[in-house]
Amino acid sequence: MSTNKNTRFKVPVFIFGDGILGTLIAMEFSKNGIDVVISGSNSNELHNAASLRNQGTLQSGILQAMTYTPKSLNKNGTHLLHLKRAREKFESLAKWEDCIHSEDGVHHVVRSKDQLKEYQALVRMLGYQSKYTKPIGQLRDQLGYFGGKKFQIPAYFNLPDKPMDLDRIILLLKSRSILDSIKDPKLGKIFYLPKSDRTIKVQEEKKAYVISGFAKFKFESDFLIIAAGINSQSILKGINPGYQQKATTRGICLAKTDEGTSFQLKQPFFSRNDVEEKNFIFITRHGNHNIHYFDKLVISNGESFPVDLTEGNSYADLRKNYKEQVIEQHQRIKAILQHNLDEDELPDLEFIFCVLSSDKTKYKELIEQVADTNIIVAHPGLATASLSVAEQVWKKYKGFKTSIQFKKMAPKERIELGEFLDEYLDQLSKKIDNAVLDDDEKSWFRDP
Ligand SMILES: Cc1cc2nc3c(=O)[nH]c(=O)nc-3n(C[C@H](O)[C@H](O)[C@H](O)COP(=O)(O)OP(=O)(O)OC[C@H]3O[C@@H](n4cnc5c(N)ncnc54)[C@H](O)[C@@H]3O)c2cc1C
């Protein structure tokens, strides 16, 4: 059956963004019997947020929580609990033996008794008990060079955390949810669109949105969900220059070295804070605890700076615009690393610049309706919060006055769109097989 270019498909909900959040939102709507069409980026746009993907080191949020101080603890307490619940939900999605690993632990070195108390309070809030605190001596071997040659470190935490391969999870979720929605008539259908190399346009027409720019289709929908990470704002501006999301965006610099082995770090995560107060260094080993062996170290001082996304169309532009902050972060990472390595020579480092959107608080989720529109914009803050954010998006959608006018596309249109799913599923299974081998699939190599 051939599809006329000008055919306009009427769909209940159109989603922009096929990262972890867009994928889970599509599944949530499908579960509730609603058909959705979902579009990823075209080839010219900024790619998704780095997630340390493929090195299998997505963290649950515990490490991020360690940057809170006792003062901010009360303010952020609810957020910590949200993180904990969100992580449990995410893990309950399925038994992802291949993608989520057993508790490997984050080794977090502390340097004073006060700091120890502080962390114990945080860890308790996250539901873990003090049994995770241990004397450093037991772990020196696993920490390799970072085990404290020079410093007398009183203790470390071995916090439970689960490295996971996010992009592989996304691919599996996509494939499974498409197949489920084909088999089960109660589920809404999920239609992923083939990648377009044209600019996707959205126009407001009466009360609907008309989405065009795909080689073979045009869509009309009463409802848009934008989960396109750092491109969400530009999609909104494309619809109406006055539309604004409330998200905060931050730039983060990270360094990577291929010489992981020479540091003798035997565990996937490690963080320490013994240079000066609040001056962390996070070191992630991408090694044999993961699905595939990548013996690299990824290093970050966890600091971020505000970024205005309207100031650039690519990572290279942004890096140029924020040159001073970027150089400062590079220098800080080098200095902390040098300090930790004692007299040993600094390895060659490759620096990477990432951008992450969230609510005002770093890593916090944001779900908002753009004023006077039928548009919801969402950011999970942390990938592990995505399932709980998808559920909240669904609740918000249900509360809309326009309500759900219809749930399913016309049968003929469903069949026509469905014809493209076979090819999409084929591509997905190839990507699943090649997930670790294909450079394009690795977040770390997406910049520049
Ligand atoms: C350095 C760093 C470390 C992190 N570490 C962790 C961690 O340890 N644990 C954790 O839980 N989280 C972590 N995160 C956060 C996590 O990566 C993000 O929260 C998560 O990836 C956001 O998912 P998303 O689907 O909202 O956005 P993204 O992952 O950015 O996906 C957006 C999707 O939208 C698509 N898109 C872009 N433009 C368009 C367009 N115009 N139209 C349609 N689609 C479009 C993209 O192709 C992409 O698929 C980290 C982030 C950074 C930057």
PDBQT file of the ligand as one rigid body, heavy atoms in Angstrom, charges set to zero:
ROOT
HETATM    1  C1  LIG A 501      27.224  13.879  32.419  1.00  0.00    +0.000 C 
HETATM    2  C2  LIG A 501      25.891  13.308  32.753  1.00  0.00    +0.000 A 
HETATM    3  C3  LIG A 501      25.802  12.241  33.613  1.00  0.00    +0.000 A 
HETATM    4  C4  LIG A 501      24.580  11.685  33.916  1.00  0.00    +0.000 A 
HETATM    5  N1  LIG A 501      24.550  10.620  34.771  1.00  0.00    +0.000 NA
HETATM    6  C5  LIG A 501      23.367  10.083  35.106  1.00  0.00    +0.000 A 
HETATM    7  C6  LIG A 501      23.318   8.987  35.979  1.00  0.00    +0.000 A 
HETATM    8  O1  LIG A 501      24.336   8.483  36.431  1.00  0.00    +0.000 OA
HETATM    9  N2  LIG A 501      22.097   8.487  36.329  1.00  0.00    +0.000 N 
HETATM   10  C7  LIG A 501      20.940   8.994  35.808  1.00  0.00    +0.000 A 
HETATM   11  O2  LIG A 501      19.864   8.471  36.145  1.00  0.00    +0.000 OA
HETATM   12  N3  LIG A 501      20.961  10.039  34.955  1.00  0.00    +0.000 NA
HETATM   13  C8  LIG A 501      22.143  10.596  34.606  1.00  0.00    +0.000 A 
HETATM   14  N4  LIG A 501      22.179  11.668  33.753  1.00  0.00    +0.000 N 
HETATM   15  C9  LIG A 501      20.933  12.250  33.309  1.00  0.00    +0.000 C 
HETATM   16  C10 LIG A 501      20.339  11.500  32.141  1.00  0.00    +0.000 C 
HETATM   17  O3  LIG A 501      21.284  11.362  31.122  1.00  0.00    +0.000 OA
HETATM   18  C11 LIG A 501      19.149  12.310  31.632  1.00  0.00    +0.000 C 
HETATM   19  O4  LIG A 501      18.277  12.608  32.705  1.00  0.00    +0.000 OA
HETATM   20  C12 LIG A 501      18.337  11.514  30.635  1.00  0.00    +0.000 C 
HETATM   21  O5  LIG A 501      19.162  11.026  29.605  1.00  0.00    +0.000 OA
HETATM   22  C13 LIG A 501      17.272  12.420  30.038  1.00  0.00    +0.000 C 
HETATM   23  O6  LIG A 501      16.451  11.618  29.240  1.00  0.00    +0.000 OA
HETATM   24  P1  LIG A 501      15.469  12.293  28.181  1.00  0.00    +0.000 P 
HETATM   25  O7  LIG A 501      14.816  11.179  27.462  1.00  0.00    +0.000 OA
HETATM   26  O8  LIG A 501      14.617  13.308  28.824  1.00  0.00    +0.000 OA
HETATM   27  O9  LIG A 501      16.419  13.149  27.254  1.00  0.00    +0.000 OA
HETATM   28  P2  LIG A 501      17.560  12.704  26.260  1.00  0.00    +0.000 P 
HETATM   29  O10 LIG A 501      18.320  11.522  26.758  1.00  0.00    +0.000 OA
HETATM   30  O11 LIG A 501      18.316  13.947  25.982  1.00  0.00    +0.000 OA
HETATM   31  O12 LIG A 501      16.756  12.252  24.959  1.00  0.00    +0.000 OA
HETATM   32  C14 LIG A 501      16.085  13.192  24.154  1.00  0.00    +0.000 C 
HETATM   33  C15 LIG A 501      15.641  12.494  22.900  1.00  0.00    +0.000 C 
HETATM   34  O13 LIG A 501      14.990  13.452  22.077  1.00  0.00    +0.000 OA
HETATM   35  C16 LIG A 501      15.460  13.333  20.761  1.00  0.00    +0.000 C 
HETATM   36  N5  LIG A 501      15.327  14.637  20.115  1.00  0.00    +0.000 N 
HETATM   37  C17 LIG A 501      16.182  15.669  20.143  1.00  0.00    +0.000 A 
HETATM   38  N6  LIG A 501      15.708  16.667  19.377  1.00  0.00    +0.000 NA
HETATM   39  C18 LIG A 501      14.527  16.268  18.891  1.00  0.00    +0.000 A 
HETATM   40  C19 LIG A 501      13.559  16.854  18.034  1.00  0.00    +0.000 A 
HETATM   41  N7  LIG A 501      13.717  18.070  17.538  1.00  0.00    +0.000 N 
HETATM   42  N8  LIG A 501      12.473  16.163  17.725  1.00  0.00    +0.000 NA
HETATM   43  C20 LIG A 501      12.271  14.918  18.211  1.00  0.00    +0.000 A 
HETATM   44  N9  LIG A 501      13.159  14.315  19.014  1.00  0.00    +0.000 NA
HETATM   45  C21 LIG A 501      14.268  14.975  19.362  1.00  0.00    +0.000 A 
HETATM   46  C22 LIG A 501      16.896  12.854  20.884  1.00  0.00    +0.000 C 
HETATM   47  O14 LIG A 501      17.309  12.155  19.729  1.00  0.00    +0.000 OA
HETATM   48  C23 LIG A 501      16.794  11.929  22.082  1.00  0.00    +0.000 C 
HETATM   49  O15 LIG A 501      16.492  10.614  21.709  1.00  0.00    +0.000 OA
HETATM   50  C24 LIG A 501      23.408  12.232  33.390  1.00  0.00    +0.000 A 
HETATM   51  C25 LIG A 501      23.486  13.304  32.496  1.00  0.00    +0.000 A 
HETATM   52  C26 LIG A 501      24.711  13.856  32.185  1.00  0.00    +0.000 A 
HETATM   53  C27 LIG A 501      24.781  15.014  31.233  1.00  0.00    +0.000 C 
ENDROOT
TORSDOF 0
